[in-house]
Amino acid sequence: MKENSGTTLTEQLKDIGKRLFMLRESMGVMPEKIADTLEVSPADYLLYEAVKMCNSASLTPKTRPGCQ
């Protein structure tokens, strides 16, 4: 589903992921600080983290609460 901006949610999440990857060396900071650096809202950043966790191949369904 395309949004008015012309990018899908998946494309937006991939973009956030790319920017987040560049910040991995400084991951000791709080999500709010990361969100400010990425110029996204803390809620959007936490949504990205939740999606990433749910899509992680290293997690079994039993360890993915709410992701079934």
ChimeraX attribute file (.defattr): number of C-alpha atoms within 10 A of each C-alpha:
attribute: neighborCount
match mode: 1-to-1
recipient: residues
	/A:1	8
	/A:2	10
	/A:3	8
	/A:4	7
	/A:5	6
	/A:6	9
	/A:7	11
	/A:8	13
	/A:9	12
	/A:10	12
	/A:11	12
	/A:12	12
	/A:13	18
	/A:14	13
	/A:15	13
	/A:16	18
	/A:17	17
	/A:18	11
	/A:19	15
	/A:20	19
	/A:21	11
	/A:22	9
	/A:23	14
	/A:24	10
	/A:25	8
	/A:26	9
	/A:27	12
	/A:28	10
	/A:29	8
	/A:30	9
	/A:31	16
	/A:32	15
	/A:33	14
	/A:34	21
	/A:35	18
	/A:36	12
	/A:37	13
	/A:38	17
	/A:39	12
	/A:40	13
	/A:41	16
	/A:42	17
	/A:43	12
	/A:44	13
	/A:45	22
	/A:46	14
	/A:47	13
	/A:48	19
	/A:49	15
	/A:50	15
	/A:51	13
	/A:52	13
	/A:53	15
	/A:54	19
	/A:55	12
	/A:56	11
	/A:57	9
	/A:58	9
	/A:59	11
	/A:60	11
	/A:61	12
	/A:62	9
	/A:63	12
	/A:64	14
	/A:65	9
	/A:66	9
	/A:67	12
	/A:68	9
